[in-house]
């Protein structure tokens, strides 16, 4: 049995713990080496607390503090930690820093998380989960690939994954889902069942709102009204094994890859995209019930 088959078999354990998000559970992913997901309750919830007093009529209830979810570790042992804001079904999953030479993506995701810590109301009642960076080893080294030389955005077990030569810029690994960072993202998707995934990248060829599958298009168009970037179904070349293909096309989850201007730093990219991201979070679409012709679109 391949590693991917073993991985997907283990993911079936998720059925018994999906309610963890609403309960505020912190989860340790098997990607760190466990044989199955391990649940760890925060210290303050190990014993049942007394019922909270009722809030005065008309008073706002305090927002639940963000929870940290340990998804595993990178090749070099750096922790991959998901920060979850709010509770409820179909959260928005924000991923930044797949490529270590695209630091602005990780920076914008971090700035969004900082905003939600300071002002939970900015999410407009939507639960949001943020992982940044996805590729901490590459970010430390300033390289596109992870410490194994694998382009993480070509390593997902999408139907169009194909082997490629090691050492190349787009090397997708010797088999799909071979990298711990990719398995961590897959676990997050399987556990959260997000209603929208937004992946933050950067490129020198110009910014865009790239959607994968028809469900992502309305979100990309909503974002375009705020950042002014073009809305595209493909970036112009094949991306086998990308997150967009695996999540947006194969899984039919609304998926947008926000390509930031490659020559700008994180701060100006955040200023240009703050409202676009909040608009996407506040009005994300639910997954479609059936695939459509546009499901063949290529993603970043």
C-alpha positions in Angstrom: 0.0 0.0 0.0 1.4 3.4 -0.9 2.0 6.2 1.6 -0.9 8.1 0.1 -3.3 5.2 0.6 -2.1 4.8 4.2 -2.6 8.5 4.7 -6.1 8.6 3.3 -7.0 5.5 5.4 -5.9 7.3 8.5 -7.9 10.3 7.6 -11.1 8.3 8.1 -10.5 8.7 11.8 -11.5 12.3 11.3 -15.2 11.4 11.4 -15.1 11.0 15.1 -13.4 14.3 15.8 -14.9 16.8 13.4 -17.0 18.2 16.3 -13.7 19.3 17.9 -13.7 22.7 16.2 -17.0 23.7 17.8 -15.8 22.3 21.2 -12.5 24.3 21.1 -10.3 21.2 20.9 -6.6 21.5 20.1 -5.5 18.6 17.8 -2.1 17.0 17.2 -1.8 15.6 13.7 -0.4 12.2 12.9 1.9 14.0 10.5 4.2 14.6 13.5 4.7 10.8 13.7 1.6 9.6 15.5 -0.3 6.5 14.2 -3.6 8.3 14.4 -4.8 11.9 15.3 -4.4 12.6 19.0 -6.8 15.0 20.7 -5.5 17.3 23.5 -7.9 19.5 25.4 -6.6 22.9 26.5 -5.8 22.9 30.2 -8.7 25.2 31.1 -11.2 22.6 29.6 -9.8 19.4 31.2 -12.6 19.6 33.8 -16.1 20.8 33.0 -16.4 24.5 34.0 -19.4 25.8 35.8 -22.2 27.2 33.5 -21.4 30.8 32.4 -23.7 33.4 33.8 -26.2 34.8 31.3 -25.2 38.1 29.7 -27.4 41.1 30.4 -30.0 41.6 27.8 -28.6 43.4 24.8 -25.0 42.9 25.9 -22.6 41.4 23.4 -21.0 38.0 24.4 -17.2 38.0 24.4 -15.6 36.4 21.4 -14.0 33.0 22.0 -10.2 33.2 22.1 -8.3 31.7 19.1 -7.2 28.1 19.4 -3.9 26.7 18.2 -3.9 23.4 16.4 -0.6 21.4 16.0 -0.7 19.9 12.5 2.8 18.5 12.6 6.3 19.6 11.8 8.3 20.6 8.7 11.1 18.5 7.3 13.5 20.4 9.6 11.3 20.1 12.6 9.7 23.5 12.6 6.1 23.4 14.0 3.2 23.8 11.7 0.5 25.5 13.7 -3.0 26.3 12.6 -4.7 29.3 14.4 -8.5 29.0 14.5 -10.7 32.0 15.1 -14.4 31.5 16.0 -16.5 28.3 15.9 -18.9 26.7 13.5 -19.1 24.8 10.3 -17.3 25.5 7.0 -14.6 27.8 8.1 -12.5 29.8 5.7 -9.0 28.3 5.5 -6.2 30.8 4.8 -2.8 29.4 3.7 0.3 31.6 3.3 3.9 30.8 2.3 3.8 27.6 0.2 7.0 28.9 -1.5 9.8 30.2 0.6 10.8 32.8 -2.0 7.3 34.4 -1.8 7.5 35.8 1.7 4.7 38.3 1.1 2.1 35.5 1.1 3.1 34.4 4.5 3.3 37.9 5.8 -0.2 38.9 4.6 -1.6 35.7 6.2 0.1 36.6 9.4 -1.3 40.1 9.3 -4.8 38.8 8.8 -4.4 36.6 11.8 -3.1 39.5 13.8 -6.2 41.6 12.8 -8.5 38.8 13.8 -6.8 38.5 17.2 -7.3 42.2 17.7 -10.7 42.6 16.2 -12.7 39.3 16.0 -15.7 41.1 14.6 -13.7 41.7 11.4 -14.5 38.1 10.4 -18.3 39.0 10.3 -19.2 35.9 12.3 -17.4 33.5 10.0 -14.9 31.0 11.6 -11.4 31.4 10.1 -8.3 29.2 10.2 -4.9 30.5 9.3 -1.7 28.5 8.6 1.4 30.7 7.9 3.9 29.8 6.8 3.1 26.4 5.2 6.8 26.1 4.2 8.9 27.5 7.1 12.1 25.8 6.0 11.9 27.3 2.6 11.1 30.7 4.1 14.1 30.5 6.3 16.3 29.6 3.4 14.6 31.8 0.9 13.9 28.9 -1.5 10.8 28.0 -3.4 11.0 24.3 -2.3 11.0 22.8 1.1 14.1 21.3 2.7 13.7 18.1 0.6 13.8 20.2 -2.6 10.1 19.6 -3.3 7.7 22.2 -4.6 4.9 21.8 -2.1 2.4 23.2 -4.5 3.1 20.3 -6.9 3.0 17.5 -4.2 -0.7 17.2 -3.6 -2.4 13.9 -4.6 -4.5 15.6 -7.3 -5.8 13.4 -10.2 -3.3 15.3 -12.4 -0.2 14.7 -10.3 2.7 13.3 -12.3 6.3 12.5 -11.5 9.0 14.9 -12.5 12.8 15.1 -12.3 14.4 15.9 -9.0 16.2 19.2 -8.9 13.8 21.0 -11.1 12.0 24.1 -10.1 8.6 22.4 -10.1 9.7 19.0 -8.7 6.6 17.5 -7.1 8.3 14.8 -5.1 8.8 11.1 -5.9 5.2 10.4 -4.9 2.2 12.6 -4.0 1.8 13.7 -0.4 5.3 12.7 0.4 6.1 15.9 2.3 5.0 16.5 5.9 3.9 20.1 5.1 1.5 18.9 2.4 0.1 16.2 4.7 -0.4 18.8 7.4 -2.5 20.9 4.9 -4.4 17.9 3.8 -5.2 17.0 7.4 -6.4 20.6 8.0 -8.7 20.4 5.0 -10.1 17.0 6.0 -10.7 18.1 9.6 -12.1 21.5 9.0 -14.2 20.8 5.9 -13.7 24.4 4.9 -16.3 26.4 2.9 -13.5 28.3 1.2 -9.8 27.9 0.8 -7.6 30.9 0.0 -3.9 30.3 -0.8 -1.6 33.4 -0.8 1.3 33.4 -3.3 3.3 36.1 -5.2 4.6 36.3 -8.7 6.5 38.7 -10.9 4.1 38.3 -13.9 1.5 40.4 -12.2 -1.2 39.8 -9.5 -4.4 38.0 -10.0 -7.4 36.3 -8.3 -7.1 32.8 -9.6 -10.1 30.5 -8.9 -10.2 26.7 -9.2 -13.5 25.2 -10.1 -16.8 27.2 -10.6 -17.5 27.6 -6.9 -14.4 29.8 -6.5 -15.3 32.3 -9.2 -17.8 34.4 -7.2 -15.3 34.8 -4.4 -12.5 35.8 -6.8 -14.9 38.4 -8.4 -15.8 39.7 -4.9 -12.1 40.1 -4.1 -11.4 41.8 -7.4 -13.8 44.6 -6.5 -11.5 45.5 -3.7 -8.0 44.7 -5.0 -8.5 45.4 -8.7 -6.7 42.3 -9.8 -7.9 40.3 -12.8 -10.0 37.2 -12.2 -8.6 34.2 -14.0 -9.4 30.5 -14.2 -5.8 29.6 -15.1 -2.4 31.2 -14.8 -1.5 30.0 -18.3 0.4 26.8 -17.7 -0.3 23.4 -16.1 0.2 23.0 -12.4 -0.1 19.3 -11.7 -0.4 18.3 -8.1 -1.2 21.8 -6.9 -3.5 22.6 -4.0 -5.9 24.2 -6.4 -6.2 21.0 -8.4 -6.6 18.8 -5.3 -8.9 21.0 -3.3 -10.7 23.2 -5.9 -11.0 20.7 -8.8 -11.0 17.2 -7.2 -12.6 18.1 -3.9 -14.8 20.8 -5.3 -14.1 23.2 -2.4 -14.4 26.9 -3.4 -10.7 27.8 -3.9 -8.9 31.0 -4.7 -5.2 31.5 -5.2 -4.4 35.1 -4.5 -1.3 36.0 -6.5 0.3 39.1 -4.9 2.6 41.5 -6.8 6.0 39.7 -6.6 8.0 43.0 -6.3 6.1 44.3 -3.3 6.7 43.5 0.3 4.2 42.2 2.8 3.0 45.5 4.2 2.0 47.1 0.9 0.4 43.8 -0.2 -1.6 43.7 3.0 -2.8 47.3 2.5 -3.9 46.4 -1.1 -5.7 43.2 -0.1 -7.0 43.7 3.4 -10.5 44.5 2.3 -10.4 41.9 -0.4 -9.6 39.2 2.1 -12.2 40.4 4.6 -14.8 40.5 1.8 -14.0 36.9 0.9 -14.2 35.8 4.5 -17.5 37.6 5.1 -19.4 36.2 2.1 -17.7 32.9 1.1 -19.8 30.4 -0.9 -20.7 26.9 0.0 -19.3 24.0 -2.1 -21.4 23.0 -5.2 -23.4 19.8 -5.2 -22.0 18.6 -8.5 -19.0 19.3 -10.8 -19.3 21.5 -13.9 -17.4 22.0 -17.1 -15.1 24.5 -15.5 -13.8 21.9 -13.1 -11.1 21.2 -15.6 -9.6 24.7 -15.1 -5.9 24.6 -14.1 -4.9 26.2 -10.7 -1.8 27.6 -9.2 
